[in-house]
Amino acid sequence: MQNIELLAPAGDDICLRAAIANGANAVYLGLQEFNARMRAENFTVHNIGPVVDYAHEHGVKVYMTVNTLIRNNEIKRLMDTVTAAVKAGVDAYLVQDFGTLAILKKCFPGINIHASTQMTITGVHGASLLQKMGAERIVPARELSLSEIKEIKEK
């Protein structure tokens, strides 16, 4: 049987600790910028290191969301943010924007990119393109049926 990953949101330190205490294998979180969950407290470039250390000490992976559309005037701040996350040891990045995916793979070779459900991948061709671009995991659109998801995975 294939291992199943229990992935939980962690919008703040309390949620992070609760997810880990209750058996999450991985958490996803955002920093204060480039994160679609702006109502959450979120983490910062200053505290991401200890957060990742805590999760890793408990055998839990940390996935950071970069799931907003990035404008040209935000790229420098994006690079600074991801640089801090890479130094902290974030395990993967959940990305919404194709351009962001391309930039991150070019500037940070070897990082793991997960294509967010917000990319609305609904078929084999989109999934194939993302795979060619370097996405290690593709989270398909929420609207798909289980049979449609299985077809994408098989092809």
C-alpha positions as CSV (number, residue, x, y, z in Angstrom):
1,M,0.0,0.0,0.0
2,Q,1.2,3.5,-0.8
3,N,2.0,5.8,2.0
4,I,-0.5,8.6,2.6
5,E,0.8,12.0,3.7
6,L,-1.4,13.9,6.2
7,L,-0.8,17.5,5.3
8,A,-2.2,20.2,7.6
9,P,-2.4,24.0,7.4
10,A,-0.3,26.0,9.9
11,G,-1.3,29.6,9.9
12,D,0.5,30.4,13.1
13,D,2.6,28.7,15.8
14,I,-0.4,27.3,17.7
15,C,-1.7,25.6,14.5
16,L,1.7,24.3,13.7
17,R,2.2,22.7,17.1
18,A,-1.4,21.3,17.0
19,A,-0.9,19.8,13.6
20,I,2.4,18.2,14.6
21,A,0.9,16.9,17.9
22,N,-2.0,15.3,16.1
23,G,0.1,13.4,13.6
24,A,0.6,15.5,10.5
25,N,3.4,14.3,8.3
26,A,3.7,17.7,6.7
27,V,2.4,21.2,7.2
28,Y,1.9,24.0,4.8
29,L,2.3,27.6,5.8
30,G,2.8,31.0,4.4
31,L,5.0,34.0,5.2
32,Q,3.5,37.4,5.4
33,E,3.9,38.0,1.6
34,F,3.0,35.9,-1.4
35,N,0.5,33.9,0.5
36,A,-3.2,33.5,-0.3
37,R,-4.1,33.0,3.4
38,M,-3.5,36.6,4.4
39,R,-6.1,36.4,7.3
40,A,-3.9,34.0,9.1
41,E,-1.2,35.3,11.4
42,N,1.5,33.7,9.2
43,F,5.2,33.5,9.7
44,T,8.0,35.8,8.7
45,V,11.4,35.6,7.1
46,H,12.8,36.2,10.7
47,N,11.1,33.2,12.4
48,I,10.9,30.7,9.6
49,G,14.2,29.1,10.6
50,P,13.0,28.0,14.1
51,V,9.7,27.0,12.7
52,V,11.3,24.6,10.2
53,D,13.7,23.3,12.8
54,Y,10.8,22.5,15.2
55,A,8.9,20.7,12.5
56,H,12.0,18.7,11.3
57,E,12.8,17.8,14.9
58,H,9.4,16.1,14.9
59,G,9.8,14.4,11.5
60,V,7.4,16.8,9.8
61,K,8.0,18.4,6.4
62,V,7.3,22.1,5.8
63,Y,5.8,23.3,2.6
64,M,5.7,27.0,2.0
65,T,3.0,28.7,-0.1
66,V,4.0,31.1,-2.8
67,N,0.5,31.0,-4.1
68,T,-0.3,34.6,-5.2
69,L,0.2,36.1,-8.6
70,I,3.6,37.8,-8.6
71,R,4.0,41.2,-10.3
72,N,7.3,42.4,-11.8
73,N,7.8,45.0,-9.0
74,E,7.6,42.1,-6.4
75,I,10.3,39.8,-7.8
76,K,13.1,41.2,-5.6
77,R,11.0,40.7,-2.5
78,L,10.0,37.3,-3.6
79,M,13.7,36.3,-4.1
80,D,14.5,37.6,-0.6
81,T,11.6,35.7,0.9
82,V,12.5,32.4,-0.8
83,T,16.2,32.9,-0.1
84,A,15.3,33.0,3.7
85,A,13.1,30.0,3.3
86,V,15.7,28.0,1.4
87,K,18.3,28.8,4.1
88,A,15.8,27.7,6.7
89,G,15.4,24.3,5.0
90,V,11.8,24.5,3.7
91,D,11.0,21.2,2.0
92,A,8.9,22.4,-0.9
93,Y,7.1,25.4,-2.3
94,L,3.4,25.4,-3.3
95,V,3.3,27.7,-6.4
96,Q,0.3,29.2,-8.2
97,D,2.0,31.2,-11.0
98,F,3.8,29.6,-14.0
99,G,6.3,32.5,-14.2
100,T,7.1,32.1,-10.5
101,L,7.7,28.4,-11.0
102,A,10.1,29.1,-13.8
103,I,12.0,31.8,-11.8
104,L,12.3,29.7,-8.7
105,K,13.6,26.6,-10.6
106,K,16.1,28.8,-12.3
107,C,17.3,30.8,-9.3
108,F,17.1,28.0,-6.7
109,P,18.0,24.7,-8.6
110,G,17.1,21.7,-6.6
111,I,14.2,23.1,-4.7
112,N,11.0,21.1,-4.7
113,I,8.0,22.8,-6.4
114,H,4.4,21.6,-5.9
115,A,1.9,23.0,-8.4
116,S,-0.9,24.5,-6.3
117,T,-4.5,23.6,-6.9
118,Q,-4.9,27.2,-7.8
119,M,-3.1,26.5,-11.1
120,T,-6.4,24.8,-12.0
121,I,-4.8,21.8,-13.8
122,T,-7.7,19.8,-15.2
123,G,-6.0,17.5,-17.7
124,V,-3.0,15.6,-18.9
125,H,-1.6,18.3,-21.0
126,G,-1.4,20.9,-18.2
127,A,0.1,18.3,-15.8
128,S,2.6,17.2,-18.4
129,L,3.7,20.8,-19.0
130,L,4.2,21.3,-15.2
131,Q,6.2,18.1,-15.0
132,K,8.5,19.3,-17.8
133,M,8.9,22.7,-16.0
134,G,10.1,20.8,-12.9
135,A,7.1,20.4,-10.6
136,E,7.6,17.4,-8.4
137,R,3.9,17.3,-7.3
138,I,0.8,18.6,-9.0
139,V,-2.3,19.2,-7.0
140,P,-5.1,19.2,-9.6
141,A,-8.1,21.5,-9.7
142,R,-10.7,21.0,-6.9
143,E,-13.5,20.5,-9.4
144,L,-12.1,17.2,-10.8
145,S,-13.6,13.8,-10.0
146,L,-11.6,11.0,-8.7
147,S,-11.7,9.2,-12.1
148,E,-10.3,12.4,-13.8
149,I,-7.5,12.6,-11.3
150,K,-6.6,8.9,-11.8
151,E,-6.5,9.4,-15.6
152,I,-4.1,12.3,-15.2
153,K,-1.9,10.3,-12.9
154,E,-1.9,7.2,-15.2
155,K,-1.0,9.3,-18.3
